[in-house]
């Protein structure tokens, strides 16, 4: 066999066994895996991102909701996907910081299986009560909850709405009983109807009901005031510095995704977050855009994992 032909065949074999070059990306439909149902805050941000990426990259972008096991099913699916930049994952404080301590075993490694693209947004938890609850302030509510047995709803055992409520209970001595639901929507429906007396949702999930006066907000678990709820006081300012908690959302890809793809996705995601239309849309539902540099985001995530691990250990909450 001629030497030139041998060399050509050898080069072809090497190329065939190598990952596709990043220059060919994207070459097909990009999917964004979301661990929550359609209609929620994570889904909204994913769909806005999908529209932006479709226009910027010239390929279709679809949003896929995969609900179950506190986000573990969606995270595991994204972690197992080809690391070619065609599968993106909307990770949350649940999938990336809480679940590894909450569950005895999860089918993915939040640190090793993903490469972070960008922190996207953060929203604080807040205490909302049914209008029939006579308290008008946080101190009044704590006194009322100590004297009366009340029920709160959460979006499920081990959710941040559950964990923060139990933290609130331990810190204040409030006599509040947990009623877990399969999602935030059913719990909120029962709160509005009066079957529950209180909840600790994140602001965007309840801001419509606050504006309609079907629930009464008493305090935010945050250190900064909300632009959409400027009259709602902050729990730390009312003497509870440890009552700070939020839900957050960030964009990830499977680990080992080519660096050039990661950088392009980061650039496009940051461009979206800086656009007035995106900021206005998200702020309008009570979401604060929270861009971070890569190093700051990594430290933030590590701090969140430590913080929630301590909370879960203190509350003795575990899921098989």
N, C-alpha and C positions, 0 to 999 in steps of 0.2 A: 504493500500500500504506500502511495507517495507520502513523503514526510509532511507536505503541506496539508493533505487531507487528514492525516492523523492529528496534527495540531488543531485543525478546525473542529474535528469531532470532539477532541478533549475539551476545548473551550466551550463548545455547546453543552457538553455534559455538566461542566462546572456551573454554567449559567442556569441550566435547568434545575439544578439542586439548590439554587440560591433563592432568597425571598425576592418577590417582584420589586423592582426599583421604585423608590418613592415618587419618581417623576411620573409614573403612570397613574398615580392617585389623584382624584378618585376615578375609578373605572366602571363603577356600577352604583346602584342605589345605596345610599347611606341610611342606616337605621339608628334611631336613638331609643334605647331601652329605658323605660321609666317604671319605677317600682310602685306606682300609685295609679288609681283609676283615672280615667279621663275626667276633666273638669276641675281638678285641683290645681294648687299653685305650682307644683312641680311640672304637671302636664302643660300648664299655660306657658311656663318659661321654655319648656322643650319645644313647643309648637312655634313659638316666636323664633327660637334658635333655628329650627328646621327651615322656616321661610327664609331666614337670612343666609344660611349655608347653601340652600338651593340656588339662590341668586348669585352668591359669591363663587360657588364651585362648579355650577353648571351641571349638576346631577340631581336626580330626585332624592329627597330626604323624607323618610317616614318616621313617625313616632309610634312605638309599640309599648303598650301597657302590659306589664306582667306582674300581677298582684299576688301576694301570698307570702306567708312566713316572715312577716315584718320586713319585707324587701329582700330577703335572702334568695328567693327564686330568681328575681331579676338580676341581682348581683352575680349569682353563680352563672347564669346564662351569658352575661356580658363578659365575665372573666374567662369563660371557655371559648369565646369567639376568636376567630382569626385576628391576629394583631396586625391588620393591614389598613387600619383607619376607616373601615366601612361599618364598624359597630362602635357607637358611643354610648355612654352610660350616665344617666342623671343620678349621681350618688347623693346621699343625704347623711345627716348626723346619725340616723339610725343604721344605715348599711355600713358606713365608714367609721363610726366611733362607738356606737352603743352595742350592736349585736354580738360582737366578739366577746363581750363580757356577759351579756344577757343570756345567750344560748349556750348550752353545754357543748354544742358543736355546730359549726356553720360550714357550708360547702364551698367556701372561698376564703382567701386571705385578703382582708381589705388593704393591707400595706403592700404585700408582695405581688398581688394579681392585677393591680391597676397602676396606670400612670396618670397623675393629675393634669388636667388641662387648665382649669380656672375655677376659682371660687366665684359663684354667681350671685347668690342673694342670701339674706338672713332675715328672719322675722321672729320677734319676741313672743313668748307665751303671755297670756293675760288672764286675769280672773274675770269671768263674766257670770252673772247670776240671773235667775228668773226675776222678772219685775216684782213678783210678790214678796221677794226677800226684802225685809224692811231696812236693811243696812244701806247707807248711802256712801260710806267710806270704808277703807280697808280695816282700820281699827274697830269700827262698828261691826263689820262682818266677822272679824275674828272673835269678838265677844259673843256675837249671836251664834256662831258655829260651835263655840265651847259650851253653850247652854242648850243647844238643840242638835239633834242628830240629823244630819243632812246627807244627801247622796250626790256624788259627782259622776259624770260620764267620761269615758276616755275612748280613744280609737282602738283600744286593745291592750291586753296585758303586755307590759314592757315597752309600750310606745312612750314617746317623750311626754305626751299629755298625761299618761299614768305616772311615770317616774317623777315628773315635776310636782304633780298633785300630792304624791306621798312625801316628797321633800317639804312641801308647804305644810302638810299635816304635822310632820315631825317638828318643824321649826316654830309653829304657832300654837300647837295643841288643839287645832280645830277638829271637831268630831265629824269627819266626813267619810262616808262609806263609798267604796269603789264599785261602780257598775261598768264592766267592760263591754264594748260594742265591737262589731265587725266593721269598723270604719267610723270616721268622724261624722258623716252625714246622719246616720240613724241616731247617734248620741245627741246631736244638735237639735234634731226634730223633737226628741223627748224633752230636751231642756226648754224649748220654746213652748211645748204643750204643758209644762209644769210637772212632768213626771220626775224630772231631776231638778235640783236647786242650783247647781253650779257646774262649771267646766273650766278647764285651763287650755283652751285652744290657742293656736298661733293667730295673730291678728288677721292675716288675709282670709283665713277660713271662716271668720265670723263678722267681718267688718260690715257686710251688707245688713246683717241682723242688728248690729249696733246702730247703724244709721236709721233703721226702721223702728228702733226702740222695742224690738221683740226680746232683746236681752240687755242687761245693764252691765257696763264695764266698770270695774272698781279699781283695778291697778294693773300696771304692766310690769313684767319681770325683766326689767331692762335698766340700763344706766343712762340711756339717752331717750329723750321724748320722741314720740312718733309724730311725724308730720301729718298723718291722717287722723290721729287721735290725740291732738295736742292737749286736751283737757283731762286726759286720763293720767293720774299720778303714777310715779315709779315706786315699786316696792322698796328698793334700797333707800330712797329718800324718806320713806315712812318708817325707817328703823329696822329694815330687814335686808342687810347688805348681801347676804348669801342667797337671797331669792332672785337669782338672775338665770334665765334659761331661754334658749331660742332654738328654732329649727333652722337648718341651713341646707342649701343645695349647691352642688358643684358638678362640673363636667369632668368625666374620666374616659380613658380608653384602656383596652387591655394592655398589660405590661408588654414590653418589647415592640410596641408600635414604633415605626421609624421616627427618629428625632425630627426629620423635616416635616412629617405629617403632624406631629405634636405641635411644632412651632406654628404651622399654618393654622391649625385649629385654634390655638391660643390667640393668635392675631385676630382671627375672625370673631371669636367669642368676645374678646375685649372690645372690638369695634362695635359689636351689637350692644354690649353693656354701656357703652359711652353714647349711644345714639339717643337723642331726646325722645323719640317715639317709644322706645323700649322702657326708658326710665319712667316716663309719664304713665305708661300702661301698668307697670309693676307697682309704682308708688300709689297709683289709684286704688289698688286692692290691699294696701298696707304693707307692701314688701319693700325692704331697703336693699338697694343694689350694693354689693359688698366686694368690689374687686380687691385682689391681693397679689402681691408679687409671689413668685414660686416659693422662696424661702419662708416668707411670712405665713403662707398657706400651709406649708408642711408643719411649721411649729404650732399653728392654730389647731391642726388636725391632731397632732400628738397630744396637745393639752386637753383637747376634747375627749380623747380616749382615756386619758388618766382621770379626768374629772368624772366621767360617767362610770368608769370602773369602780371608783370609790363610792359613788352614789348607789350603784347596784349592790355592792357588797354591804353597805350600811343598811339598805332596805331589805336585804336578803331575798331578792327577786331573781328567780332563775326559770328558764324554759328549757324543757328537754328537746 
